[in-house]
Amino acid sequence: MHSILIYKTVANIANDILLLRQIREGNEEAFKSLFETYFTPLCRFIYLYLDDKAVAEELAMDIFIYLWENRDTFHIQLSLKAYLFQAARNKCLNELRKKKEMVSIDDAELSGLNTDVSSLETEELYRLIHEAILALPEKCRHIFVLSRQESLTNQEIAQKLNLSVKTVEGQITIALKKIRKFLGDQYSYLW
């Protein structure tokens, strides 16, 4: 069971990385695949906040338009799924602010609002990921940061650090395993 979870996690990360690379290169089919996978779930998620189907669809569409228009400079800190849902949540909060309808956490719980990613959970997750990255061995951490935060390809990292591509791939794999272990099962849905 544990090895199946790790395999699914690695496969999801690999799919996200490949999909993002293809989108950066302007591959419309890759973007269409992303859109078809996440548009409806994002609409449902936004609807939970705003209770307006038309606005939910408009905001979800805005996320995808932004992603496509900024594909050359787009960076993701977590998984693609986590990024999309956090972007949706941020859009919802901005929309609520525009309407001057501030929703407190207590009000959200009383009204039955069920969110996939709460503000506190997101902050905690970022803190945990940051700690996990800092706990990596120096070389491993440096390679991982170049890959994820600076969005360099494995080939670019290998050239920059005068390493083999296999070494870079191995260090990224080690980093992901250590981060997953550090985060534990609570955040397995990200991987």
N, CA and C atoms as a LAMMPS dump frame, in Angstrom:
ITEM: TIMESTEP
0
ITEM: NUMBER OF ATOMS
573
ITEM: BOX BOUNDS ff ff ff
-5.0000000000000000e+02 5.0000000000000000e+02
-5.0000000000000000e+02 5.0000000000000000e+02
-5.0000000000000000e+02 5.0000000000000000e+02
ITEM: ATOMS id mol type element x y z
1 1 1 N 0.83 -1.202 0
2 1 2 C 0 0 0
3 1 3 C 0.862 1.249 0
4 2 1 N 1.881 1.265 0.875
5 2 2 C 2.767 2.428 0.982
6 2 3 C 3.504 2.662 -0.335
7 3 1 N 3.993 1.581 -0.977
8 3 2 C 4.717 1.739 -2.237
9 3 3 C 3.785 2.2 -3.355
10 4 1 N 2.514 1.808 -3.315
11 4 2 C 1.545 2.268 -4.311
12 4 3 C 1.325 3.762 -4.158
13 5 1 N 1.206 4.223 -2.912
14 5 2 C 1.025 5.651 -2.644
15 5 3 C 2.228 6.448 -3.137
16 6 1 N 3.427 5.958 -2.866
17 6 2 C 4.632 6.642 -3.331
18 6 3 C 4.665 6.659 -4.853
19 7 1 N 4.324 5.538 -5.479
20 7 2 C 4.321 5.48 -6.941
21 7 3 C 3.331 6.481 -7.513
22 8 1 N 2.1 6.533 -6.942
23 8 2 C 1.094 7.492 -7.422
24 8 3 C 1.578 8.921 -7.221
25 9 1 N 2.208 9.173 -6.094
26 9 2 C 2.712 10.501 -5.786
27 9 3 C 3.775 10.917 -6.788
28 10 1 N 4.738 10.056 -7.022
29 10 2 C 5.812 10.361 -7.975
30 10 3 C 5.224 10.523 -9.374
31 11 1 N 4.274 9.671 -9.733
32 11 2 C 3.649 9.768 -11.053
33 11 3 C 2.904 11.089 -11.208
34 12 1 N 2.186 11.514 -10.168
35 12 2 C 1.469 12.792 -10.226
36 12 3 C 2.426 13.96 -10.361
37 13 1 N 3.525 13.931 -9.627
38 13 2 C 4.524 15.003 -9.72
39 13 3 C 5.124 15.024 -11.115
40 14 1 N 5.475 13.846 -11.619
41 14 2 C 6.058 13.765 -12.96
42 14 3 C 5.076 14.284 -14.004
43 15 1 N 3.8 13.925 -13.871
44 15 2 C 2.789 14.407 -14.812
45 15 3 C 2.652 15.922 -14.741
46 16 1 N 2.64 16.474 -13.533
47 16 2 C 2.561 17.931 -13.37
48 16 3 C 3.742 18.624 -14.024
49 17 1 N 4.943 18.098 -13.779
50 17 2 C 6.156 18.707 -14.338
51 17 3 C 6.111 18.656 -15.856
52 18 1 N 5.758 17.512 -16.41
53 18 2 C 5.675 17.365 -17.866
54 18 3 C 4.611 18.288 -18.436
55 19 1 N 3.452 18.319 -17.821
56 19 2 C 2.359 19.165 -18.29
57 19 3 C 2.76 20.64 -18.264
58 20 1 N 3.375 21.074 -17.181
59 20 2 C 3.817 22.47 -17.081
60 20 3 C 4.867 22.811 -18.126
61 21 1 N 5.789 21.889 -18.351
62 21 2 C 6.804 22.112 -19.383
63 21 3 C 6.158 22.282 -20.755
64 22 1 N 5.204 21.412 -21.061
65 22 2 C 4.523 21.479 -22.351
66 22 3 C 3.73 22.772 -22.486
67 23 1 N 3.085 23.193 -21.418
68 23 2 C 2.319 24.444 -21.447
69 23 3 C 3.253 25.619 -21.653
70 24 1 N 4.398 25.617 -20.961
71 24 2 C 5.39 26.695 -21.146
72 24 3 C 5.844 26.794 -22.598
73 25 1 N 5.89 25.635 -23.269
74 25 2 C 6.307 25.603 -24.673
75 25 3 C 5.165 25.965 -25.62
76 26 1 N 3.993 26.281 -25.064
77 26 2 C 2.861 26.688 -25.883
78 26 3 C 2.023 25.54 -26.413
79 27 1 N 2.147 24.365 -25.828
80 27 2 C 1.399 23.195 -26.271
81 27 3 C -0.069 23.341 -25.846
82 28 1 N -0.927 23.624 -26.814
83 28 2 C -2.34 23.852 -26.529
84 28 3 C -3.054 22.584 -26.081
85 29 1 N -2.609 21.436 -26.563
86 29 2 C -3.232 20.172 -26.153
87 29 3 C -2.97 19.898 -24.667
88 30 1 N -1.767 20.207 -24.212
89 30 2 C -1.441 20.033 -22.791
90 30 3 C -2.303 20.969 -21.951
91 31 1 N -2.465 22.195 -22.414
92 31 2 C -3.291 23.153 -21.688
93 31 3 C -4.751 22.697 -21.671
94 32 1 N -5.214 22.185 -22.8
95 32 2 C -6.588 21.678 -22.885
96 32 3 C -6.793 20.52 -21.902
97 33 1 N -5.796 19.653 -21.788
98 33 2 C -5.866 18.538 -20.841
99 33 3 C -5.964 19.048 -19.4
100 34 1 N -5.154 20.048 -19.077
101 34 2 C -5.202 20.658 -17.749
102 34 3 C -6.575 21.268 -17.492
103 35 1 N -7.071 21.996 -18.471
104 35 2 C -8.376 22.644 -18.36
105 35 3 C -9.481 21.61 -18.13
106 36 1 N -9.482 20.554 -18.933
107 36 2 C -10.524 19.522 -18.821
108 36 3 C -10.451 18.779 -17.479
109 37 1 N -9.262 18.659 -16.939
110 37 2 C -9.093 17.964 -15.656
111 37 3 C -9.586 18.802 -14.482
112 38 1 N -9.297 20.101 -14.498
113 38 2 C -9.514 20.914 -13.308
114 38 3 C -10.62 21.967 -13.395
115 39 1 N -11.153 22.265 -14.571
116 39 2 C -12.138 23.347 -14.66
117 39 3 C -13.378 23.069 -13.799
118 40 1 N -13.992 21.918 -13.963
119 40 2 C -15.212 21.596 -13.214
120 40 3 C -14.955 21.522 -11.706
121 41 1 N -13.886 20.835 -11.246
122 41 2 C -13.628 20.836 -9.793
123 41 3 C -13.387 22.25 -9.24
124 42 1 N -12.714 23.109 -10.008
125 42 2 C -12.498 24.481 -9.545
126 42 3 C -13.817 25.238 -9.455
127 43 1 N -14.685 25.046 -10.437
128 43 2 C -15.999 25.701 -10.405
129 43 3 C -16.783 25.276 -9.16
130 44 1 N -16.755 23.99 -8.866
131 44 2 C -17.462 23.494 -7.673
132 44 3 C -16.874 24.097 -6.403
133 45 1 N -15.56 24.145 -6.354
134 45 2 C -14.877 24.698 -5.188
135 45 3 C -15.24 26.17 -4.999
136 46 1 N -15.204 26.942 -6.067
137 46 2 C -15.536 28.365 -5.997
138 46 3 C -17.002 28.556 -5.622
139 47 1 N -17.852 27.706 -6.143
140 47 2 C -19.286 27.784 -5.847
141 47 3 C -19.547 27.645 -4.341
142 48 1 N -18.726 26.818 -3.661
143 48 2 C -18.874 26.662 -2.209
144 48 3 C -18.701 27.993 -1.488
145 49 1 N -17.826 28.834 -2
146 49 2 C -17.585 30.143 -1.396
147 49 3 C -18.666 31.149 -1.772
148 50 1 N -19.003 31.199 -3.062
149 50 2 C -19.783 32.328 -3.578
150 50 3 C -21.24 32.018 -3.877
151 51 1 N -21.593 30.743 -3.966
152 51 2 C -22.974 30.339 -4.226
153 51 3 C -23.539 30.997 -5.485
154 52 1 N -22.705 31.128 -6.518
155 52 2 C -23.117 31.732 -7.784
156 52 3 C -22.393 31.006 -8.91
157 53 1 N -23.144 30.209 -9.664
158 53 2 C -22.551 29.365 -10.7
159 53 3 C -21.851 30.189 -11.775
160 54 1 N -22.471 31.266 -12.23
161 54 2 C -21.888 32.088 -13.294
162 54 3 C -20.567 32.715 -12.842
163 55 1 N -20.543 33.238 -11.631
164 55 2 C -19.315 33.847 -11.102
165 55 3 C -18.249 32.764 -10.909
166 56 1 N -18.649 31.6 -10.439
167 56 2 C -17.7 30.498 -10.247
168 56 3 C -17.029 30.136 -11.572
169 57 1 N -17.816 30.022 -12.629
170 57 2 C -17.254 29.691 -13.935
171 57 3 C -16.34 30.804 -14.451
172 58 1 N -16.741 32.039 -14.234
173 58 2 C -15.94 33.181 -14.679
174 58 3 C -14.591 33.22 -13.951
175 59 1 N -14.611 33.017 -12.641
176 59 2 C -13.368 33.061 -11.877
177 59 3 C -12.457 31.878 -12.224
178 60 1 N -13.037 30.703 -12.408
179 60 2 C -12.232 29.539 -12.811
180 60 3 C -11.596 29.805 -14.174
181 61 1 N -12.362 30.388 -15.077
182 61 2 C -11.835 30.71 -16.406
183 61 3 C -10.692 31.723 -16.284
184 62 1 N -10.84 32.699 -15.393
185 62 2 C -9.787 33.702 -15.184
186 62 3 C -8.469 33.044 -14.769
187 63 1 N -8.552 32.024 -13.937
188 63 2 C -7.351 31.321 -13.489
189 63 3 C -6.632 30.693 -14.678
190 64 1 N -7.39 30.029 -15.539
191 64 2 C -6.779 29.381 -16.695
192 64 3 C -6.249 30.401 -17.703
193 65 1 N -6.953 31.5 -17.881
194 65 2 C -6.476 32.549 -18.784
195 65 3 C -5.152 33.113 -18.255
196 66 1 N -5.112 33.386 -16.96
197 66 2 C -3.879 33.896 -16.351
198 66 3 C -2.732 32.9 -16.556
199 67 1 N -3.002 31.633 -16.304
200 67 2 C -1.98 30.6 -16.455
201 67 3 C -1.451 30.569 -17.884
202 68 1 N -2.341 30.619 -18.868
203 68 2 C -1.918 30.563 -20.269
204 68 3 C -1.142 31.824 -20.662
205 69 1 N -1.649 32.975 -20.27
206 69 2 C -1.001 34.23 -20.66
207 69 3 C 0.355 34.411 -19.986
208 70 1 N 0.546 33.802 -18.844
209 70 2 C 1.805 33.943 -18.097
210 70 3 C 2.621 32.657 -18.075
211 71 1 N 2.384 31.787 -19.015
212 71 2 C 3.027 30.476 -19.024
213 71 3 C 4.552 30.554 -19.082
214 72 1 N 5.102 31.606 -19.699
215 72 2 C 6.563 31.734 -19.812
216 72 3 C 7.224 32.035 -18.472
217 73 1 N 6.527 32.72 -17.596
218 73 2 C 7.125 33.149 -16.328
219 73 3 C 6.461 32.486 -15.128
220 74 1 N 5.638 31.508 -15.375
221 74 2 C 4.838 30.869 -14.344
222 74 3 C 5.681 29.937 -13.484
223 75 1 N 5.568 30.062 -12.147
224 75 2 C 6.292 29.206 -11.207
225 75 3 C 5.312 28.62 -10.2
226 76 1 N 5.497 27.353 -9.879
227 76 2 C 4.648 26.694 -8.893
228 76 3 C 5.529 26.209 -7.761
229 77 1 N 5.138 26.538 -6.523
230 77 2 C 5.896 26.133 -5.344
231 77 3 C 5.488 24.738 -4.87
232 78 1 N 4.205 24.398 -5.008
233 78 2 C 3.712 23.106 -4.547
234 78 3 C 3.346 22.26 -5.76
235 79 1 N 2.265 21.556 -5.68
236 79 2 C 1.786 20.795 -6.822
237 79 3 C 0.873 21.68 -7.663
238 80 1 N 0.665 21.265 -8.885
239 80 2 C -0.207 22.002 -9.79
240 80 3 C -1.62 22.074 -9.216
241 81 1 N -2.105 20.974 -8.691
242 81 2 C -3.444 20.93 -8.102
243 81 3 C -3.554 21.91 -6.932
244 82 1 N -2.576 21.886 -6.049
245 82 2 C -2.6 22.789 -4.896
246 82 3 C -2.563 24.247 -5.351
247 83 1 N -1.758 24.532 -6.378
248 83 2 C -1.686 25.904 -6.893
249 83 3 C -3.053 26.352 -7.412
250 84 1 N -3.696 25.517 -8.233
251 84 2 C -4.98 25.893 -8.828
252 84 3 C -6.044 26.143 -7.76
253 85 1 N -6.1 25.286 -6.752
254 85 2 C -7.114 25.466 -5.719
255 85 3 C -6.799 26.659 -4.817
256 86 1 N -5.518 26.919 -4.584
257 86 2 C -5.173 28.108 -3.805
258 86 3 C -5.507 29.371 -4.61
259 87 1 N -5.25 29.348 -5.914
260 87 2 C -5.607 30.49 -6.77
261 87 3 C -7.118 30.703 -6.75
262 88 1 N -7.882 29.613 -6.793
263 88 2 C -9.338 29.716 -6.743
264 88 3 C -9.787 30.314 -5.42
265 89 1 N -9.179 29.862 -4.349
266 89 2 C -9.527 30.391 -3.03
267 89 3 C -9.229 31.887 -2.952
268 90 1 N -8.074 32.286 -3.459
269 90 2 C -7.713 33.707 -3.454
270 90 3 C -8.69 34.537 -4.278
271 91 1 N -9.107 34.013 -5.424
272 91 2 C -10.101 34.712 -6.262
273 91 3 C -11.403 34.892 -5.484
274 92 1 N -11.803 33.854 -4.776
275 92 2 C -13.038 33.927 -3.987
276 92 3 C -12.943 35.002 -2.911
277 93 1 N -11.841 35.001 -2.193
278 93 2 C -11.669 35.982 -1.13
279 93 3 C -11.654 37.404 -1.692
280 94 1 N -11.011 37.594 -2.836
281 94 2 C -11.017 38.917 -3.472
282 94 3 C -12.43 39.327 -3.87
283 95 1 N -13.185 38.373 -4.371
284 95 2 C -14.569 38.648 -4.776
285 95 3 C -15.409 39.021 -3.552
286 96 1 N -15.216 38.303 -2.47
287 96 2 C -15.949 38.605 -1.243
288 96 3 C -15.565 39.979 -0.701
289 97 1 N -14.303 40.325 -0.807
290 97 2 C -13.865 41.656 -0.353
291 97 3 C -14.528 42.748 -1.179
292 98 1 N -14.621 42.513 -2.481
293 98 2 C -15.273 43.491 -3.358
294 98 3 C -16.712 43.73 -2.914
295 99 1 N -17.371 42.686 -2.502
296 99 2 C -18.77 42.794 -2.08
297 99 3 C -18.892 43.25 -0.629
298 100 1 N -17.759 43.46 0.014
299 100 2 C -17.728 43.89 1.42
300 100 3 C -18.387 42.858 2.332
301 101 1 N -18.276 41.594 1.951
302 101 2 C -18.839 40.517 2.762
303 101 3 C -17.691 39.703 3.335
304 102 1 N -17.199 40.145 4.445
305 102 2 C -16.101 39.421 5.065
306 102 3 C -16.651 38.19 5.788
307 103 1 N -16.05 37.055 5.527
308 103 2 C -16.49 35.806 6.131
309 103 3 C -15.426 35.354 7.119
310 104 1 N -15.807 35.275 8.37
311 104 2 C -14.84 34.805 9.373
312 104 3 C -14.807 33.289 9.355
313 105 1 N -13.81 32.739 9.967
314 105 2 C -13.706 31.279 10.028
315 105 3 C -14.909 30.701 10.761
316 106 1 N -15.351 31.358 11.842
317 106 2 C -16.52 30.863 12.584
318 106 3 C -17.765 30.89 11.716
319 107 1 N -17.966 31.976 10.968
320 107 2 C -19.125 32.064 10.076
321 107 3 C -19.075 30.979 9.021
322 108 1 N -17.89 30.706 8.499
323 108 2 C -17.745 29.676 7.475
324 108 3 C -18.131 28.318 8.038
325 109 1 N -17.716 28.034 9.268
326 109 2 C -18.063 26.755 9.878
327 109 3 C -19.558 26.672 10.153
328 110 1 N -20.149 27.755 10.615
329 110 2 C -21.58 27.748 10.918
330 110 3 C -22.427 27.574 9.661
331 111 1 N -21.974 28.136 8.554
332 111 2 C -22.771 28.051 7.328
333 111 3 C -22.524 26.75 6.574
334 112 1 N -21.656 25.9 7.127
335 112 2 C -21.406 24.617 6.472
336 112 3 C -20.418 24.729 5.331
337 113 1 N -19.679 25.815 5.247
338 113 2 C -18.711 25.984 4.175
339 113 3 C -17.593 24.971 4.359
340 114 1 N -17.368 24.168 3.366
341 114 2 C -16.347 23.133 3.429
342 114 3 C -15.311 23.417 2.364
343 115 1 N -14.103 23.785 2.768
344 115 2 C -13.064 24.098 1.793
345 115 3 C -11.996 23.026 1.818
346 116 1 N -11.398 22.8 0.652
347 116 2 C -10.327 21.823 0.555
348 116 3 C -9.037 22.359 1.173
349 117 1 N -8.825 23.655 1.093
350 117 2 C -7.577 24.232 1.576
351 117 3 C -7.916 25.446 2.423
352 118 1 N -7.796 25.343 3.732
353 118 2 C -8.076 26.482 4.591
354 118 3 C -6.85 27.364 4.656
355 119 1 N -7.058 28.6 5.046
356 119 2 C -5.956 29.552 5.154
357 119 3 C -4.911 29.074 6.147
358 120 1 N -5.363 28.584 7.29
359 120 2 C -4.425 28.112 8.302
360 120 3 C -3.66 26.892 7.82
361 121 1 N -4.352 25.994 7.142
362 121 2 C -3.693 24.803 6.634
363 121 3 C -2.65 25.186 5.591
364 122 1 N -2.977 26.148 4.734
365 122 2 C -2.042 26.575 3.702
366 122 3 C -0.794 27.187 4.316
367 123 1 N -0.986 28.052 5.295
368 123 2 C 0.168 28.662 5.971
369 123 3 C 1.019 27.593 6.634
370 124 1 N 0.377 26.659 7.296
371 124 2 C 1.097 25.572 7.96
372 124 3 C 1.842 24.724 6.937
373 125 1 N 1.201 24.442 5.813
374 125 2 C 1.821 23.641 4.771
375 125 3 C 3.065 24.339 4.223
376 126 1 N 2.963 25.63 3.913
377 126 2 C 4.128 26.374 3.429
378 126 3 C 5.264 26.341 4.456
379 127 1 N 4.907 26.499 5.723
380 127 2 C 5.918 26.472 6.777
381 127 3 C 6.588 25.095 6.83
382 128 1 N 5.782 24.038 6.768
383 128 2 C 6.331 22.681 6.817
384 128 3 C 7.212 22.386 5.607
385 129 1 N 6.766 22.801 4.434
386 129 2 C 7.569 22.567 3.226
387 129 3 C 8.881 23.33 3.329
388 130 1 N 8.814 24.563 3.802
389 130 2 C 10.03 25.358 3.968
390 130 3 C 10.993 24.668 4.934
391 131 1 N 10.473 24.168 6.046
392 131 2 C 11.303 23.442 7.015
393 131 3 C 11.889 22.18 6.39
394 132 1 N 11.069 21.471 5.623
395 132 2 C 11.53 20.237 4.977
396 132 3 C 12.658 20.535 3.996
397 133 1 N 12.519 21.609 3.246
398 133 2 C 13.556 21.994 2.278
399 133 3 C 14.838 22.393 3.02
400 134 1 N 14.684 23.149 4.098
401 134 2 C 15.863 23.559 4.874
402 134 3 C 16.571 22.36 5.504
403 135 1 N 15.834 21.288 5.779
404 135 2 C 16.413 20.099 6.401
405 135 3 C 17.164 19.217 5.4
406 136 1 N 17.026 19.501 4.111
407 136 2 C 17.72 18.706 3.1
408 136 3 C 19.226 18.955 3.178
409 137 1 N 20.028 17.965 2.781
410 137 2 C 21.468 18.212 2.67
411 137 3 C 21.712 19.37 1.684
412 138 1 N 22.801 20.112 1.898
413 138 2 C 23.03 21.35 1.149
414 138 3 C 22.966 21.166 -0.372
415 139 1 N 23.673 20.184 -0.898
416 139 2 C 23.699 19.959 -2.356
417 139 3 C 22.299 19.61 -2.861
418 140 1 N 21.637 18.738 -2.154
419 140 2 C 20.283 18.309 -2.517
420 140 3 C 19.327 19.5 -2.489
421 141 1 N 19.415 20.302 -1.44
422 141 2 C 18.561 21.486 -1.297
423 141 3 C 18.8 22.467 -2.442
424 142 1 N 20.061 22.713 -2.761
425 142 2 C 20.398 23.66 -3.828
426 142 3 C 19.805 23.205 -5.165
427 143 1 N 19.96 21.935 -5.481
428 143 2 C 19.419 21.391 -6.734
429 143 3 C 17.897 21.48 -6.738
430 144 1 N 17.265 21.13 -5.622
431 144 2 C 15.805 21.168 -5.533
432 144 3 C 15.279 22.592 -5.716
433 145 1 N 15.926 23.567 -5.082
434 145 2 C 15.511 24.963 -5.205
435 145 3 C 15.662 25.44 -6.65
436 146 1 N 16.755 25.071 -7.299
437 146 2 C 16.934 25.452 -8.708
438 146 3 C 15.825 24.848 -9.569
439 147 1 N 15.44 23.63 -9.256
440 147 2 C 14.4 22.95 -10.028
441 147 3 C 13.02 23.539 -9.784
442 148 1 N 12.649 23.723 -8.511
443 148 2 C 11.284 24.108 -8.191
444 148 3 C 11.059 25.611 -8.116
445 149 1 N 11.98 26.334 -7.534
446 149 2 C 11.747 27.757 -7.347
447 149 3 C 12.25 28.588 -8.527
448 150 1 N 13.313 28.12 -9.172
449 150 2 C 13.82 28.858 -10.327
450 150 3 C 13.392 28.215 -11.638
451 151 1 N 12.689 27.084 -11.546
452 151 2 C 12.125 26.376 -12.697
453 151 3 C 13.148 26.023 -13.767
454 152 1 N 14.365 25.682 -13.343
455 152 2 C 15.366 25.23 -14.299
456 152 3 C 15.123 23.759 -14.619
457 153 1 N 15.439 23.375 -15.844
458 153 2 C 15.321 21.97 -16.221
459 153 3 C 16.49 21.202 -15.605
460 154 1 N 16.375 19.885 -15.589
461 154 2 C 17.46 19.06 -15.059
462 154 3 C 18.746 19.3 -15.85
463 155 1 N 18.619 19.447 -17.158
464 155 2 C 19.774 19.704 -18.02
465 155 3 C 20.428 21.041 -17.657
466 156 1 N 19.616 22.083 -17.451
467 156 2 C 20.147 23.4 -17.102
468 156 3 C 20.857 23.365 -15.745
469 157 1 N 20.273 22.643 -14.797
470 157 2 C 20.895 22.522 -13.477
471 157 3 C 22.225 21.786 -13.595
472 158 1 N 22.229 20.697 -14.362
473 158 2 C 23.456 19.909 -14.552
474 158 3 C 24.564 20.78 -15.145
475 159 1 N 24.219 21.581 -16.147
476 159 2 C 25.213 22.454 -16.768
477 159 3 C 25.688 23.529 -15.795
478 160 1 N 24.764 24.122 -15.075
479 160 2 C 25.096 25.207 -14.148
480 160 3 C 26.014 24.727 -13.021
481 161 1 N 25.77 23.498 -12.525
482 161 2 C 26.532 22.984 -11.386
483 161 3 C 27.632 22.006 -11.798
484 162 1 N 27.786 21.822 -13.109
485 162 2 C 28.798 20.912 -13.64
486 162 3 C 28.607 19.499 -13.089
487 163 1 N 27.366 19.019 -13.195
488 163 2 C 27.003 17.677 -12.742
489 163 3 C 26.377 16.914 -13.903
490 164 1 N 26.212 15.614 -13.732
491 164 2 C 25.491 14.847 -14.745
492 164 3 C 23.983 15.019 -14.526
493 165 1 N 23.223 14.843 -15.575
494 165 2 C 21.77 14.942 -15.475
495 165 3 C 21.252 13.864 -14.525
496 166 1 N 21.86 12.673 -14.552
497 166 2 C 21.45 11.582 -13.659
498 166 3 C 21.639 11.975 -12.189
499 167 1 N 22.715 12.683 -11.889
500 167 2 C 22.956 13.139 -10.514
501 167 3 C 21.868 14.119 -10.099
502 168 1 N 21.52 15.037 -10.998
503 168 2 C 20.469 16.016 -10.706
504 168 3 C 19.147 15.286 -10.459
505 169 1 N 18.809 14.359 -11.346
506 169 2 C 17.56 13.604 -11.196
507 169 3 C 17.547 12.843 -9.87
508 170 1 N 18.667 12.231 -9.531
509 170 2 C 18.762 11.484 -8.277
510 170 3 C 18.581 12.383 -7.065
511 171 1 N 19.18 13.562 -7.091
512 171 2 C 19.064 14.495 -5.964
513 171 3 C 17.636 15.018 -5.817
514 172 1 N 16.958 15.265 -6.94
515 172 2 C 15.562 15.724 -6.882
516 172 3 C 14.678 14.607 -6.323
517 173 1 N 14.927 13.381 -6.742
518 173 2 C 14.166 12.24 -6.225
519 173 3 C 14.371 12.108 -4.716
520 174 1 N 15.618 12.239 -4.274
521 174 2 C 15.913 12.17 -2.836
522 174 3 C 15.185 13.292 -2.101
523 175 1 N 15.24 14.506 -2.668
524 175 2 C 14.581 15.657 -2.03
525 175 3 C 13.088 15.402 -1.888
526 176 1 N 12.443 14.927 -2.951
527 176 2 C 11.002 14.681 -2.91
528 176 3 C 10.654 13.61 -1.871
529 177 1 N 11.456 12.561 -1.801
530 177 2 C 11.208 11.512 -0.812
531 177 3 C 11.322 12.066 0.606
532 178 1 N 12.357 12.861 0.846
533 178 2 C 12.564 13.42 2.182
534 178 3 C 11.459 14.415 2.543
535 179 1 N 11.033 15.212 1.575
536 179 2 C 9.955 16.175 1.832
537 179 3 C 8.652 15.437 2.119
538 180 1 N 8.351 14.412 1.318
539 180 2 C 7.14 13.61 1.549
540 180 3 C 7.167 12.984 2.941
541 181 1 N 8.319 12.436 3.312
542 181 2 C 8.452 11.81 4.626
543 181 3 C 8.266 12.852 5.721
544 182 1 N 8.842 14.025 5.534
545 182 2 C 8.736 15.108 6.507
546 182 3 C 7.282 15.547 6.67
547 183 1 N 6.554 15.662 5.549
548 183 2 C 5.159 16.12 5.591
549 183 3 C 4.22 15.054 6.131
550 184 1 N 4.521 13.791 5.881
551 184 2 C 3.701 12.7 6.373
552 184 3 C 2.434 12.516 5.548
553 185 1 N 1.567 11.654 6.018
554 185 2 C 0.343 11.288 5.295
555 185 3 C -0.675 12.403 5.219
556 186 1 N -0.596 13.36 6.115
557 186 2 C -1.608 14.422 6.155
558 186 3 C -1.678 15.194 4.831
559 187 1 N -0.545 15.351 4.159
560 187 2 C -0.522 16.124 2.917
561 187 3 C -0.239 15.251 1.702
562 188 1 N -0.546 13.983 1.788
563 188 2 C -0.276 13.067 0.672
564 188 3 C -1.083 13.429 -0.571
565 189 1 N -2.207 14.136 -0.419
566 189 2 C -3.032 14.518 -1.575
567 189 3 C -2.292 15.464 -2.518
568 190 1 N -1.25 16.123 -2.041
569 190 2 C -0.481 17.03 -2.894
570 190 3 C 0.424 16.279 -3.84
571 191 1 N 0.751 15.066 -3.514
572 191 2 C 1.736 14.339 -4.294
573 191 3 C 1.042 13.229 -5.017
